[in-house]
């Protein structure tokens, strides 16, 4: 959607990440299962906010995933497709600036067989389901129950937090639901996020804000527009990273300037 701006299209590493979700589905599911087991252990142990506990003691023990800088909602739909039919994902929060939200909502609604859109932050009272299926939204044509991941489309400006109200502060005011500042996610993902030097600090601030001690982030970048100073800043902020092996990339992305990086807290 050209009207949305730069986030309305599919960028280079977005396609690489989408194909990783699709063509390495077994590995993606195994990694999410490990994160789910970690979260279940943390929940039973009653860990604090730094370990993903606290609010996480409510509800199920599936993975809570956050997409930063979604633009069009495509990667969120790909992740939902990769986990279809399972209970690996408990919640999916899809975020960007306010002017991108309408396109993101349309993408979620177009994939209603995979995603159940809820108005507002799903963690804050569970949200209100928005049925775009023409029925109850919970059954297939044959009447069997379907698993769909609860999906919130939320405004979030990287590095912008409102500590007084306990909610992120965006440009949309009360009209645009925003990502709560006190959330913690098990899996954070996004592509082509660090393409300008001035975006590094706010992006890393959001990674720090929404990560607990065992969160894994998957970020796609290219050498053409993401300079080494981004990785220096990650290390300075207490993160470590590793590039996914070429065997996990499709042939056209191997041995090139494209890269998918797994990012974790160093301690």
C-alpha positions as CSV (number, residue, x, y, z in Angstrom):
1,X,0.0,0.0,0.0
2,X,1.9,3.1,-1.3
3,X,-0.4,5.4,0.8
4,X,1.1,3.9,4.0
5,X,4.7,5.0,3.1
6,X,7.9,3.0,3.4
7,X,6.2,0.5,5.7
8,X,3.5,-0.3,3.2
9,X,5.7,-2.6,1.1
10,X,7.8,-5.7,1.7
11,X,11.4,-4.9,2.3
12,X,14.4,-7.2,1.4
13,X,15.0,-9.0,4.7
14,X,11.3,-9.2,5.4
15,X,11.1,-11.6,2.5
16,X,14.1,-13.5,3.9
17,X,12.5,-13.8,7.3
18,X,9.1,-14.8,5.8
19,X,10.8,-17.6,3.9
20,X,12.6,-18.7,7.1
21,X,9.3,-18.9,8.9
22,X,7.8,-20.9,6.0
23,X,10.6,-23.2,4.9
24,X,12.2,-23.9,8.2
25,X,8.9,-24.4,10.1
26,X,10.3,-27.3,12.1
27,X,13.1,-25.2,13.5
28,X,10.9,-22.2,14.2
29,X,8.4,-24.4,16.1
30,X,11.2,-26.1,18.1
31,X,12.6,-22.7,19.1
32,X,9.2,-21.4,20.1
33,X,8.6,-24.6,22.1
34,X,11.9,-24.0,24.0
35,X,10.8,-20.5,24.7
36,X,7.4,-21.8,25.9
37,X,9.1,-24.3,28.3
38,X,11.3,-21.5,29.6
39,X,8.2,-19.3,30.3
40,X,6.4,-22.2,32.0
41,X,9.4,-22.7,34.3
42,X,9.6,-19.0,35.0
43,X,5.8,-18.8,35.7
44,X,6.0,-21.7,38.2
45,X,9.0,-20.1,39.9
46,X,7.1,-16.8,40.2
47,X,9.9,-14.7,38.7
48,X,9.9,-11.0,38.8
49,X,9.4,-8.6,35.8
50,X,13.0,-9.1,34.8
51,X,12.4,-12.8,34.2
52,X,9.0,-12.5,32.5
53,X,7.0,-13.3,35.7
54,X,4.5,-11.1,37.4
55,X,1.7,-10.6,35.0
56,X,2.7,-13.7,33.1
57,X,1.3,-15.8,36.0
58,X,-2.1,-15.0,34.6
59,X,-3.5,-17.0,31.6
60,X,-1.8,-19.7,29.6
61,X,1.8,-20.6,29.1
62,X,2.2,-20.0,25.3
63,X,4.8,-17.7,23.9
64,X,4.0,-14.0,23.8
65,X,5.4,-12.4,20.6
66,X,6.0,-8.8,19.6
67,X,6.7,-7.4,16.2
68,X,8.4,-4.1,16.1
69,X,8.1,-1.8,13.0
70,X,5.6,-4.1,11.3
71,X,4.6,-1.7,8.6
72,X,2.1,-4.0,6.9
73,X,1.5,-7.0,9.3
74,X,2.9,-9.5,6.8
75,X,5.6,-11.0,9.0
76,X,3.1,-11.4,11.9
77,X,0.8,-13.3,9.5
78,X,3.7,-15.5,8.4
79,X,4.6,-16.3,12.0
80,X,0.9,-17.2,12.7
81,X,0.9,-19.4,9.7
82,X,4.1,-21.1,10.8
83,X,2.5,-22.0,14.1
84,X,-1.0,-22.8,12.8
85,X,-2.9,-25.6,14.5
86,X,-0.7,-25.4,17.6
87,X,-0.9,-23.6,20.9
88,X,2.7,-22.3,20.8
89,X,1.6,-18.7,20.6
90,X,-0.5,-17.2,23.3
91,X,-0.5,-13.7,22.0
92,X,0.9,-11.7,19.1
93,X,1.3,-7.9,19.4
94,X,1.9,-6.1,16.0
95,X,3.2,-2.6,16.4
96,X,4.2,0.5,14.4
97,X,3.4,4.2,14.1
98,X,-0.2,5.2,14.0
99,X,-0.4,5.9,10.3
100,X,0.5,2.2,9.6
101,X,-2.2,0.7,11.8
102,X,-5.1,0.6,9.3
103,X,-3.0,-1.5,6.8
104,X,-1.8,-3.8,9.6
105,X,-5.4,-4.3,10.7
106,X,-6.5,-5.2,7.2
107,X,-3.7,-7.8,7.0
108,X,-4.7,-9.4,10.3
109,X,-8.4,-9.4,9.2
110,X,-7.5,-10.9,5.8
111,X,-5.9,-13.8,7.8
112,X,-8.8,-14.4,10.2
113,X,-8.3,-18.1,9.8
114,X,-5.0,-17.7,11.6
115,X,-5.4,-14.6,13.7
116,X,-8.1,-13.3,16.0
117,X,-7.8,-9.5,16.2
118,X,-8.6,-8.0,19.5
119,X,-9.1,-4.2,20.1
120,X,-6.5,-2.9,22.5
121,X,-3.6,-4.6,24.2
122,X,-4.6,-8.2,24.7
123,X,-2.8,-8.4,28.0
124,X,-4.8,-5.6,29.5
125,X,-8.0,-7.4,30.3
126,X,-7.7,-9.7,27.3
127,X,-9.0,-7.2,24.7
128,X,-12.2,-7.5,22.8
129,X,-12.4,-9.9,19.9
130,X,-13.2,-8.4,16.6
131,X,-15.0,-11.0,14.4
132,X,-14.2,-10.7,10.7
133,X,-15.2,-14.3,9.9
134,X,-18.9,-13.9,9.5
135,X,-19.5,-16.4,12.3
136,X,-18.4,-17.1,15.8
137,X,-14.8,-16.9,14.7
138,X,-13.9,-20.0,16.6
139,X,-15.0,-22.9,14.3
140,X,-14.2,-24.0,10.7
141,X,-16.8,-24.7,8.1
142,X,-17.1,-28.3,9.4
143,X,-17.8,-27.1,12.9
144,X,-14.5,-28.1,14.4
145,X,-12.7,-25.8,16.8
146,X,-9.9,-23.8,15.3
147,X,-6.8,-22.4,17.0
148,X,-6.2,-18.8,16.3
149,X,-3.6,-16.5,17.9
150,X,-5.0,-13.5,19.7
151,X,-3.5,-10.5,17.8
152,X,-3.4,-6.9,18.9
153,X,-2.5,-4.1,16.5
154,X,-0.9,-1.3,18.5
155,X,0.9,1.9,18.2
156,X,4.4,2.0,19.5
157,X,7.1,4.6,18.8
158,X,10.5,3.1,19.7
159,X,12.0,4.4,22.8
160,X,9.0,6.5,23.7
161,X,7.6,5.4,27.1
162,X,5.2,7.1,29.5
163,X,6.1,6.0,33.0
164,X,3.4,8.0,34.7
165,X,0.4,6.4,33.0
166,X,2.0,2.9,32.6
167,X,1.4,3.0,28.9
168,X,3.6,3.7,25.9
169,X,3.0,7.2,24.5
170,X,2.2,7.5,20.9
171,X,0.9,10.2,18.5
172,X,-2.6,8.8,18.4
173,X,-3.8,9.7,21.9
174,X,-6.9,7.8,23.0
175,X,-7.9,7.0,19.4
176,X,-5.0,4.7,18.8
177,X,-4.4,1.8,21.2
178,X,-0.8,1.8,22.3
179,X,1.6,-0.9,23.6
180,X,1.7,-0.9,27.4
181,X,5.0,0.1,28.8
182,X,5.2,-2.7,31.4
183,X,4.8,-5.6,29.0
184,X,7.4,-8.4,28.7
185,X,7.6,-10.7,25.6
186,X,9.3,-14.0,25.0
187,X,9.9,-13.5,21.3
188,X,10.5,-10.1,19.5
189,X,10.9,-9.9,15.8
190,X,11.2,-7.4,12.9
191,X,13.0,-6.8,9.7
192,X,14.8,-3.8,8.2
193,X,14.6,-1.9,11.4
194,X,18.1,-0.4,11.9
195,X,18.4,1.3,8.5
196,X,19.3,4.7,9.9
197,X,21.8,5.5,12.6
198,X,19.4,7.7,14.5
199,X,17.0,4.7,14.9
200,X,19.5,2.5,16.7
201,X,19.2,4.0,20.2
202,X,15.3,4.1,20.3
203,X,15.1,0.6,18.7
204,X,17.5,-0.8,21.3
205,X,15.6,1.0,24.1
206,X,12.4,-0.8,23.0
207,X,14.2,-4.2,22.8
208,X,15.5,-3.5,26.4
209,X,12.1,-2.4,27.7
210,X,10.1,-5.3,26.4
211,X,12.6,-8.1,27.0
212,X,12.9,-10.3,30.1
213,X,16.2,-12.1,30.9
214,X,15.5,-15.0,28.4
215,X,13.7,-13.2,25.6
216,X,15.0,-14.0,22.1
217,X,14.7,-11.3,19.4
218,X,15.1,-12.1,15.6
219,X,16.0,-9.0,13.6
220,X,16.7,-8.9,9.9
221,X,19.2,-6.4,8.5
222,X,21.4,-5.7,5.5
223,X,25.0,-4.6,5.4
224,X,24.0,-1.9,2.9
225,X,22.1,0.2,5.4
226,X,22.9,-1.2,8.9
227,X,26.3,-0.1,10.0
228,X,28.6,-1.9,12.5
229,X,27.8,0.8,15.1
230,X,24.4,-0.8,15.6
231,X,26.0,-4.0,16.8
232,X,28.4,-2.0,19.0
233,X,25.4,-0.3,20.5
234,X,23.7,-3.6,21.2
235,X,26.8,-4.9,23.1
236,X,27.0,-1.6,25.1
237,X,23.3,-2.1,26.0
238,X,24.0,-5.6,27.4
239,X,22.9,-7.7,24.5
240,X,24.7,-10.4,22.5
241,X,23.9,-11.5,19.0
242,X,24.6,-14.2,16.4
243,X,23.8,-14.5,12.7
244,X,21.7,-17.4,11.6
245,X,23.6,-19.9,9.5
246,X,23.4,-19.6,5.7
247,X,21.7,-23.0,5.6
248,X,18.6,-21.4,7.2
249,X,18.4,-18.8,4.5
250,X,17.0,-19.4,1.0
251,X,19.6,-19.7,-1.8
252,X,19.2,-16.2,-3.1
253,X,20.1,-14.8,0.4
254,X,23.1,-16.9,1.1
255,X,26.6,-15.4,1.0
256,X,25.1,-11.9,0.5
257,X,24.7,-8.8,2.5
258,X,21.4,-10.1,4.1
259,X,21.3,-11.4,7.6
260,X,18.9,-12.6,10.3
261,X,20.3,-12.1,13.8
262,X,19.2,-13.7,17.0
263,X,19.6,-11.2,19.9
264,X,19.6,-12.0,23.6
265,X,20.6,-10.4,26.9
266,X,24.3,-11.1,27.6
267,X,23.6,-11.9,31.3
